[in-house]
Amino acid sequence: MEYISAKEAADKWGVSQRRVSTLCLEQRIDGATMVGNMWLVPKNAKKPIDARMFRNMNFDSKKVKPFLKWAGGKGQLIPEIEKLYPFKHGKINKYAEPFVGGGAILFDILNKFDLQEVYISDINSELVNTYNTIRDDIDTLIEKLYTMQNDFLPLNTDERKAYYTDKRNNFNELKISNDISVNTQKAALMIFLNKTCFNGLYRVNKKGLFNVPMGAYKNPMICDENNLRAVSEKLRNVTIVCGDYRESENFIDSNTFVYFDPPYRPLNVTSSFTSYTENNFNDDNQIELAKYITSLANRGICVVASNSDPKNINSEDNFFDELYNSLEIKRINANRMINSNASARGKITELLIHSNR
């Protein structure tokens, strides 16, 4: 097969070389291949239809997926959790998720149900800012992401590390500044770092500074434009709050399904390898959360909560069994996806705690 360079393809199709590189990355040019740090395109390849022409179309019917990798994401557990969805008969028409994280359950519900009101929150201000930016400033965000994607991908490993470190430092500087005028730039940096850092991990030190090193990805998709635009549409009528889970109380009523996915209780002293904010979630916090969840259940609210199962390590550890003794507790199989020790990854059980139905 005869190939031409990305620049030659750009001249042939009347687009920029950057645009050709993006199309190659998105695997929209059949047979395109990267040699060194250059894209080569089959000489007889046809110009793909420009997906950007559909920017103003309604993506509401398109299924969406989480826009971030997220430690503890619940994508693998959806088949179990969806068994507890209470929306079938129409009485429950509101949804609240006070620890939204990567939003796997949120987006599954938004894909499947047309609800009256939806509320999400998290104490991670940068995460919440990213949700808000996707909803409210999607065009600028996508433009910034394409710029970083096209700058980053052609670089060699050492150049990528330098570029990544520069963006990480910039992100931390913007975090410290608390300048709302740079919120879109912070959101773009958050997504870039998430797609290029080690394991997609979000971890900060005691000063609240993001400190994850770069990962080893060959061609990460930094800007998934179609999904981001679809997510933007799905979030259009969603209430997004940066705050403690207790702030959800004013939203929650008898017509609300509430899902809690708090920071998990560490299974042992070495498994607490990450902090998503500078404030840890300890056993006292777990106890306070259990009181809040139980109080909602006692009001007849449909609640579901996830957490780790201490019995993976100690069969005599009844911490959650005692905390939630008035609720139903189901143990389900899960894969531990992130652990500093590769031998510790694999099948474990997790808890699904829910109100009686």
C-alpha positions as CSV (number, residue, x, y, z in Angstrom):
1,M,0.0,0.0,0.0
2,E,1.3,3.5,-0.9
3,Y,1.3,6.1,1.8
4,I,1.4,9.9,2.0
5,S,2.3,12.1,4.9
6,A,-0.3,13.8,7.1
7,K,0.8,17.1,5.6
8,E,0.2,15.8,2.1
9,A,-3.2,14.5,3.1
10,A,-4.1,17.8,4.7
11,D,-3.2,19.7,1.4
12,K,-5.2,17.1,-0.6
13,W,-8.3,17.4,1.6
14,G,-8.1,21.2,2.3
15,V,-7.8,20.8,6.1
16,S,-5.0,21.4,8.6
17,Q,-2.3,18.9,9.3
18,R,-3.4,19.0,13.0
19,R,-6.9,18.0,11.8
20,V,-5.5,15.0,9.9
21,S,-3.6,13.9,13.0
22,T,-6.8,14.1,15.0
23,L,-8.7,12.0,12.5
24,C,-5.8,9.4,12.6
25,L,-5.9,9.3,16.4
26,E,-9.7,8.8,16.3
27,Q,-9.2,5.9,13.9
28,R,-11.4,7.5,11.3
29,I,-8.9,7.0,8.5
30,D,-8.7,3.4,7.5
31,G,-5.1,2.1,7.3
32,A,-3.5,5.2,8.9
33,T,-0.4,4.3,10.9
34,M,2.1,6.1,13.0
35,V,5.8,5.7,12.2
36,G,8.0,7.3,14.8
37,N,6.1,10.4,15.6
38,M,4.5,10.9,12.2
39,W,1.2,9.8,10.9
40,L,1.1,8.1,7.4
41,V,-2.1,7.9,5.5
42,P,-3.0,5.5,2.6
43,K,-2.7,7.5,-0.6
44,N,-6.2,6.4,-1.7
45,A,-7.9,7.1,1.6
46,K,-11.0,9.1,1.5
47,K,-11.5,12.2,3.6
48,P,-13.8,11.3,6.6
49,I,-17.0,13.3,7.1
50,D,-16.2,16.1,9.6
51,A,-17.9,15.2,12.8
52,R,-17.6,18.8,13.9
53,M,-20.4,19.8,11.5
54,F,-22.8,18.1,13.9
55,R,-21.9,20.2,16.9
56,N,-25.2,22.0,17.1
57,M,-27.3,18.8,16.7
58,N,-29.2,17.4,19.6
59,F,-27.1,14.5,21.1
60,D,-29.8,13.8,23.8
61,S,-30.6,10.4,22.3
62,K,-26.9,9.3,22.3
63,K,-25.7,7.1,25.0
64,V,-22.9,8.6,27.1
65,K,-20.1,7.2,29.2
66,P,-17.9,8.6,31.9
67,F,-15.5,11.3,30.5
68,L,-12.8,10.5,33.1
69,K,-11.1,7.4,34.3
70,W,-11.8,7.2,38.0
71,A,-10.5,4.9,40.8
72,G,-13.4,3.0,42.2
73,G,-15.6,3.6,39.2
74,K,-18.7,1.4,39.2
75,G,-18.9,0.5,35.5
76,Q,-18.2,-3.1,36.2
77,L,-20.9,-3.3,38.9
78,I,-23.8,-1.7,36.9
79,P,-25.4,-5.1,36.2
80,E,-25.7,-5.6,40.0
81,I,-26.6,-2.0,41.0
82,E,-29.2,-1.6,38.3
83,K,-31.2,-4.5,39.8
84,L,-32.0,-2.0,42.6
85,Y,-33.1,0.9,40.3
86,P,-36.6,1.9,41.4
87,F,-37.8,3.7,38.3
88,K,-39.9,1.1,36.6
89,H,-43.3,2.2,37.9
90,G,-42.8,5.9,37.6
91,K,-43.3,6.9,41.2
92,I,-39.6,7.5,41.7
93,N,-38.7,10.3,39.2
94,K,-35.8,12.0,40.8
95,Y,-32.2,10.9,41.3
96,A,-29.4,12.1,43.7
97,E,-25.8,11.0,43.8
98,P,-23.8,12.9,46.5
99,F,-20.4,11.3,45.8
100,V,-20.6,11.4,42.0
101,G,-16.9,10.7,41.2
102,G,-16.6,9.5,37.6
103,G,-20.4,9.1,37.3
104,A,-20.7,5.6,35.9
105,I,-24.1,5.1,37.6
106,L,-25.2,8.6,36.9
107,F,-24.6,8.2,33.1
108,D,-26.2,4.7,33.1
109,I,-29.3,6.2,34.6
110,L,-29.3,9.2,32.3
111,N,-29.0,6.8,29.4
112,K,-31.9,4.7,30.5
113,F,-34.5,7.0,32.1
114,D,-36.1,10.3,31.5
115,L,-36.2,11.8,35.0
116,Q,-37.8,14.9,36.4
117,E,-34.8,16.1,38.4
118,V,-31.2,15.0,38.9
119,Y,-28.8,16.2,41.6
120,I,-25.1,15.4,41.8
121,S,-22.4,16.6,44.2
122,D,-18.8,16.0,45.3
123,I,-16.3,17.7,47.6
124,N,-13.6,17.5,44.9
125,S,-13.9,21.1,43.6
126,E,-11.8,20.4,40.4
127,L,-14.0,17.4,39.5
128,V,-17.2,19.5,40.0
129,N,-15.7,22.3,38.0
130,T,-15.1,19.8,35.1
131,Y,-18.7,18.7,35.2
132,N,-19.9,22.3,35.2
133,T,-17.6,23.2,32.3
134,I,-18.7,20.3,30.2
135,R,-22.3,21.4,30.7
136,D,-21.8,25.2,30.3
137,D,-18.7,25.8,28.1
138,I,-18.3,22.7,25.9
139,D,-17.0,24.5,22.8
140,T,-14.1,26.2,24.5
141,L,-13.3,23.1,26.4
142,I,-13.1,21.0,23.3
143,E,-10.9,23.5,21.5
144,K,-8.4,23.5,24.4
145,L,-8.4,19.7,24.6
146,Y,-7.7,19.4,20.8
147,T,-4.8,21.8,21.2
148,M,-3.3,19.7,24.0
149,Q,-4.0,16.4,22.2
150,N,-2.3,17.6,19.0
151,D,0.6,19.1,20.9
152,F,1.2,16.0,23.0
153,L,0.8,13.0,20.7
154,P,3.7,13.7,18.2
155,L,6.2,14.0,21.1
156,N,8.7,11.4,22.1
157,T,8.7,10.0,25.6
158,D,11.0,12.5,27.2
159,E,9.2,15.4,25.5
160,R,5.9,14.0,26.7
161,K,7.2,13.9,30.2
162,A,8.3,17.5,30.1
163,Y,5.0,18.6,28.5
164,Y,3.0,16.6,31.1
165,T,5.0,18.0,34.0
166,D,4.4,21.5,32.7
167,K,0.7,21.0,32.4
168,R,0.6,19.4,35.9
169,N,2.4,22.4,37.4
170,N,0.0,24.7,35.5
171,F,-3.0,22.8,36.9
172,N,-1.8,23.1,40.4
173,E,-1.1,26.8,40.0
174,L,-4.6,27.4,38.8
175,K,-6.0,25.3,41.7
176,I,-4.2,27.5,44.2
177,S,-5.3,30.8,42.5
178,N,-9.1,30.1,43.0
179,D,-9.6,32.4,39.9
180,I,-13.0,31.5,38.4
181,S,-12.0,33.1,35.1
182,V,-9.7,30.1,34.4
183,N,-12.2,27.4,35.2
184,T,-12.4,26.2,31.6
185,Q,-8.6,25.9,31.4
186,K,-8.6,24.0,34.7
187,A,-11.2,21.6,33.4
188,A,-9.2,21.0,30.2
189,L,-6.1,20.3,32.2
190,M,-8.0,18.0,34.5
191,I,-9.1,15.9,31.6
192,F,-5.7,16.0,29.9
193,L,-4.0,14.9,33.1
194,N,-6.6,12.2,33.7
195,K,-6.1,10.7,30.2
196,T,-2.3,10.8,30.4
197,C,-1.4,10.1,34.0
198,F,-0.6,6.8,35.6
199,N,-3.7,4.6,35.8
200,G,-6.0,7.6,35.4
201,L,-5.5,8.2,39.1
202,Y,-6.6,11.4,40.8
203,R,-4.4,11.9,43.9
204,V,-3.4,15.0,45.8
205,N,-0.9,15.6,48.6
206,K,-1.7,17.2,52.0
207,K,-1.4,20.6,50.3
208,G,-4.1,19.6,47.8
209,L,-1.7,19.5,44.9
210,F,-2.1,16.9,42.2
211,N,1.0,14.7,42.2
212,V,0.5,11.7,39.9
213,P,3.3,10.9,37.4
214,M,2.7,10.4,33.7
215,G,1.4,7.1,32.5
216,A,2.7,5.0,29.6
217,Y,0.1,5.3,26.9
218,K,1.0,5.2,23.2
219,N,-1.9,7.2,21.7
220,P,-4.4,8.3,24.4
221,M,-7.6,9.9,23.3
222,I,-7.5,13.2,25.1
223,C,-10.5,14.7,23.4
224,D,-13.4,12.4,22.9
225,E,-15.5,15.1,21.3
226,N,-18.6,13.1,20.5
227,N,-19.0,11.7,24.0
228,L,-18.2,15.1,25.6
229,R,-20.9,16.8,23.6
230,A,-23.4,14.1,24.4
231,V,-22.5,14.4,28.1
232,S,-23.0,18.2,27.9
233,E,-26.5,17.6,26.6
234,K,-27.3,15.0,29.3
235,L,-26.1,17.4,32.1
236,R,-28.1,20.3,30.8
237,N,-30.8,20.0,33.4
238,V,-28.7,18.4,36.2
239,T,-28.1,20.3,39.4
240,I,-24.3,20.2,40.1
241,V,-23.0,21.0,43.6
242,C,-19.6,21.2,45.2
243,G,-20.2,20.3,48.8
244,D,-20.7,17.8,51.5
245,Y,-23.2,14.9,51.0
246,R,-25.5,16.3,53.6
247,E,-26.3,19.2,51.3
248,S,-28.4,16.8,49.3
249,E,-31.0,16.6,52.0
250,N,-33.1,19.6,50.7
251,F,-33.3,17.9,47.3
252,I,-34.2,14.4,48.5
253,D,-37.9,13.5,49.0
254,S,-40.1,10.4,48.7
255,N,-39.8,10.5,44.9
256,T,-36.0,10.3,44.9
257,F,-33.6,7.4,44.4
258,V,-30.2,8.1,46.1
259,Y,-27.0,6.3,45.4
260,F,-23.9,6.8,47.7
261,D,-20.5,5.8,46.5
262,P,-18.2,7.3,49.2
263,P,-14.4,6.8,49.5
264,Y,-14.1,3.2,50.5
265,R,-12.9,2.1,53.9
266,P,-9.3,0.8,53.3
267,L,-9.1,-3.0,53.5
268,N,-5.7,-2.7,55.2
269,V,-3.2,0.0,56.1
270,T,-1.4,-0.3,52.7
271,S,-4.5,-0.1,50.5
272,S,-5.1,3.5,51.4
273,F,-2.8,4.6,48.7
274,T,-4.8,7.5,47.3
275,S,-6.6,10.6,48.5
276,Y,-9.0,12.4,46.2
277,T,-8.9,15.5,48.3
278,E,-6.6,16.8,51.0
279,N,-9.2,15.5,53.6
280,N,-9.3,11.7,54.2
281,F,-12.5,9.9,54.9
282,N,-12.0,7.9,58.1
283,D,-14.1,5.6,60.2
284,D,-15.7,8.5,62.0
285,N,-16.8,9.8,58.6
286,Q,-18.1,6.4,57.7
287,I,-20.2,6.3,60.9
288,E,-21.6,9.7,60.2
289,L,-22.5,8.8,56.7
290,A,-24.2,5.6,57.9
291,K,-26.4,7.7,60.2
292,Y,-27.4,9.9,57.3
293,I,-28.2,7.0,55.0
294,T,-30.1,5.2,57.7
295,S,-32.1,8.3,58.5
296,L,-33.1,8.6,54.8
297,A,-34.1,5.0,54.7
298,N,-36.2,5.4,57.9
299,R,-38.1,8.2,56.0
300,G,-39.0,5.7,53.3
301,I,-36.4,7.0,50.8
302,C,-35.0,4.5,48.4
303,V,-31.2,4.4,49.0
304,V,-28.3,2.3,47.8
305,A,-24.7,2.6,49.0
306,S,-21.5,0.9,48.0
307,N,-18.4,0.2,50.1
308,S,-15.6,-2.2,50.7
309,D,-16.1,-5.5,52.4
310,P,-13.8,-5.8,55.5
311,K,-14.4,-9.6,55.5
312,N,-12.0,-9.9,52.5
313,I,-9.2,-9.4,55.0
314,N,-10.8,-10.4,58.3
315,S,-13.9,-12.6,58.5
316,E,-14.6,-11.3,62.0
317,D,-14.7,-7.6,61.0
318,N,-18.4,-6.6,61.2
319,F,-17.8,-2.9,60.9
320,F,-20.4,-2.3,58.2
321,D,-22.7,-5.2,59.2
322,E,-23.2,-3.5,62.5
323,L,-23.3,0.1,61.1
324,Y,-26.1,-0.9,58.6
325,N,-27.9,-3.5,60.7
326,S,-31.3,-2.0,59.8
327,L,-30.7,-2.2,56.1
328,E,-30.1,-5.0,53.6
329,I,-26.5,-5.9,52.8
330,K,-25.5,-7.8,49.7
331,R,-22.0,-9.0,48.9
332,I,-21.1,-8.9,45.3
333,N,-18.0,-9.9,43.3
334,A,-15.8,-7.2,41.9
335,N,-12.3,-6.7,40.5
336,R,-9.8,-4.6,42.3
337,M,-8.5,-2.5,39.4
338,I,-5.9,-0.3,41.1
339,N,-3.4,-1.5,43.6
340,S,0.3,-0.7,44.1
341,N,0.9,-4.4,44.4
342,A,0.0,-6.3,41.2
343,S,-0.5,-9.5,43.1
344,A,-3.2,-7.9,45.2
345,R,-5.4,-7.1,42.2
346,G,-8.2,-9.5,41.4
347,K,-11.5,-10.8,42.6
348,I,-12.9,-9.5,45.9
349,T,-16.3,-8.8,47.3
350,E,-17.9,-5.4,47.8
351,L,-21.0,-4.3,49.7
352,L,-24.2,-3.1,48.3
353,I,-26.2,-1.6,51.1
354,H,-29.8,-0.7,50.4
355,S,-33.1,0.1,52.1
356,N,-35.8,-2.6,52.3
357,R,-38.0,-2.7,49.3
